[in-house]
Amino acid sequence: MKTTAIFYHAGCPVCVTAEQGLAHALDPQRYTLEVVHLGEDKARVAEAERAGVRSVPALVLDGAAFHINFGAELAVLK
């Protein structure tokens, strides 16, 4: 059974690089990847917060938020 991995980002260069280098490296046999651009879909900022995301880019995998580098705090995206 596949698990959904959610990659949250804001479209900045740090986020785009992390998406291309990390998020797309996940094993597609194990994970269904969902990419969420919080700058374009502000309605999902609260969802990201509930998942433990404090800054983007971040990957939520198996119920845990992994912060990758530092692009922007979620507060900036509200």
Sequence and secondary structure as in RCSB ss.txt:
>XXXX:A:sequence
MKTTAIFYHAGCPVCVTAEQGLAHALDPQRYTLEVVHLGEDKARVAEAERAGVRSVPALVLDGAAFHINFGAELA
VLK
>XXXX:A:secstr
  EEEEEEE SSHHHHHHHHHTGGGS TTTEEEEEEETTT GGGHHHHHHTT  EEEEEEETTEEEEEEEEEEHH
HH 
